[in-house]
């Protein structure tokens, strides 16, 4: 496999593999004993790895990073810091190797109709969307095409985007900004994008009544309310696959469900007639 398939970030300061491991362990709130038991190594050896008195083998390092649930791109950084080759590729989205992934995504997106669903990469670019997403944008009066590489952060935060059509725009913008800020710590491209966007005016407050934050979209015929959930690929072995997540906007009330169903049925009827007329 050629080296260009591997994901390399800007070179960090001289951080050892052990320092990476210690940072990840503390970030996870684990003691050395906790992590040693989870990874199947001795606490003494883990301590020596963290302090640099011992060099972990590739198998031991893999066990430790797997126990920590470290992102694959971060795993590559740790392997490089330890003097090993990176283990995980970042396959281009249009590569034939990802055909099975695209097939799975297409199936999920189609099955989610009449509820909207979008696929987002690590930079919050929308790489795919189902029919109902376009219908929702049209109902909200948003003149943006999800097929033209729309970025979710931009449409939420920039004037004229979907954010302007949300009844609870401040909350949604604050939540998106908060999440993207956390992710941008290890993603220079995302950090650069955030710096180019207007920050939300408020910080996200703890919910008081509802246990979840709903996305409330304003349309000419009234408000539509959605609950957001995410699907990710289990056991990914590729950085690109790991970075993809599918956001499902599930109708949060009967009215929203009925209106999305009606919009999708009308689209189906029109689409069927269009196909028949060109046959």
N, C-alpha and C positions, 0 to 999 in steps of 0.2 A: 504494500500500500504506500502510495507516495506521501511525502511529508506534508504537502500542502493540505491534506485532508485533516490534519490534526489542528486543534484549536489552540492557538498561542495568543496570550494576552500580552499587554505591555509588560516588559520585565519588571518584577517588583524589586524592592530593595533586597539585599542579601539575607533572605530569611531561610533558615535551615528547615529540613523536613521535620525535625523534632519540634521546632517552634510552631510550624503549621499545625502539627498534631495537637500540641498543648493548647493552642488557640481554639481549635475546633472542639476539643474536649471541654474546655471551660465554657465555650459558647453553648454547648449542649447541657451544661450543668451536671457533668459527670465527674466523679472522683477517678483517680488512677485505678483503683481497685474495681470500680464499676466497669470501666472501659476494658480493663484487662480480662475480666470475666466474660464480657460480651464478645471480645475478639479472640478469646482462646489463647492468650499469652500470659506470661507471668507479670505481676505488677512490677517486679524489679527490672525486667527487660523493658517494659514500657517506660519506666522512669529513665532508664539509660538512653532510650531512643529520644525521649523528649529533651534531655539535657545534652545530647550529642556524644555521650560516652559509648554508644553502640549504634551501629548502622543496621536498620531493619532490612531484612530480605524483601524482595518484591512480594512474596506471598504473605509475609507478616504485615507489610505496609497495606496491602490490599485488604487483609482481614480487619485491620484497625480502621481504615477509611470506610469500609462497608458498614462496620458497626456504628460509626459516627453518622452514616447517611450523607456523606459529603457529596456535593455536586460533582459530576464527572469532570468538568473543566477544572475544578479545584483539585481533584485527584491528580490530574495531569501535572499541575503546578507542584504538588508534593513529590510526585515521582521524579520530576526534573530536578527539584531541589535536592533529592537524595542521590542524584547522579544516574538515574535510570531513564530509559526512553518513555515517552508518554504512552499510555495504554489505550486511550479512547479517541476515536476519530470524530470529526465533525463533518459528516457527509452532506454535500449540497442537497437542498430540498428536491431538486429536479433529477437527482441521480437515480438510475434504475434500481439500485439497492433499496431505495425507500418506497418502491411501488406498493409493497404490502402495507406499509404505513399509510400511504395515501388511500388505499382501498378501505382500510379500517376507518379512516377519518371520513371518507365519503359516506360510508354506511352509517356512522354515528350522526353526521350532519343531517342526512336524509331522514333517519328515524326520528330525529328531534322535531321535525315539522309536525304541527304548525307553530311550535315554539322556536324562537330564534336561537341560533347557536353559531359561534365563531371560533376559529382557530387562531391562537396568538403565539408568536415566537418570543424569544428572550428579550427582544427590543420593543415588544408590544405592537409589532406589525401584524395586521390581520392577514393571514396567508390563505384563508378559505372561510366561506360562510355559506349557510343554507339559504334557501329561497325566502324563508320567513324573516331573516334578518333584513333583507332588502325591502320587504313589505313593511316592516316596523319603521325603518328609516323614512320610507315614503309617507307612512301615516303620520310621522312626527314632523314632516316637512323638511327633512334634512337632505339637502341636495349633494349627497356624496355617494360614490359608488364603491361598495366594498370590494369589487373586483379590481380596483385600481390601486392596490397596495395601500389601503387606508391604515393609518396608525391609530390605535385605540386611545392612547394618551392625548394625541393631538386633537381628535374629535371630541374628547371630553373636556380638555382644558382651553383650547383655542376658541376665540369668538367665531360664531357661525356654525359650530359643530353640534354634535349630539348633546354636549353639556348644556347648551343654551335651551334645550327642549326638556330638561329634567325639572320636575317639581321640587326635588331635593338636591339640586345641583351642587350646593356647597358641600354637603355630606359625601356625595359620590366622588367629587373632585378631591376632597381631602383624603378619602380612603384610597383612591387610585394613586395619589401623590405619595402617600405614606408607604404603600407597598412598593411602588417603583423606586422610591428613594432607598429602601432596604436592598432591593435587587441591584441597584446601580453601584453599590459599593464594590462589587466584583465585575462590573460590566461597564467599561469606559464608554462604549457607544451609547448605552442607555443614559449614562450620566451626562453626556454631551447633549442628548435630546432633551433631558429634563431642564438643563440650563437654558435652553432656547424657548422654553414654554413658560407662560405666566403661572406662578404658584397660586394655590387656592388661598382665599382670604382668611380661612379659619383652620384650626386643627380639628381632627376628627374627635368628637366627644364620645364617651361611653354611652351605649344605648340605655334608655330608661324604661321603655315599655316592651318593644319587640326584641327578641334575642338575635335577630338578623337585620341587616341593612338592605332594604328593598330599593330597587331601581324603579323610579316613578316617572314615566314618560308622558309628556303632555302632547295631546293630539287635538285636532279640530273637533272630534267627537267625544272628548273627555280624556281622563287619565287612564293609562295602562300601568299596571304594577307587576313587577317581576322579582322573583327570588333567583339569585345568582349562585350557581354551583360550577365546579370545575372537574374535568376529567383529564388525567394524565396517563402516560404509558407506564405500565408496571414493568419493573426490571429492565429499564433501557440500558443498552450497551453502546450507545452513540450519543454524543453531546447534543446534536441537532434534535434527535428524537426526545431526549430528556427535556429539552427546552420548550417543546410544544405543549400547549394546554388548550383544552376545548372549554370555552365558557358557555354554559347553558343558561338561558334566561327562561325560567319556568314561571308561567302565569301564577300570580299569587292570589287571585280571586276569580270567581266564576265569570264576571263580566269580561276580564282580560282574556280568559280562556276562550270564551265564545267569540269575541271579536277577532282574535288571531285565527281561530278556526274558520270563520267566515271569510276573512281576507285570503287565507290559503285556498279555500274551496273555490273562490272567485278566480284566483290566479290559475288554479288547475283547469277550470272550465275554459278560460281564455287561452291558456297554453295549448290545451287539447284542440281547440278550434283552429288555432294558428297552425299547428302541425298538420291537421287535416286539410287545410286550405292550400298548403304547399306540397301536399303529396301528389 
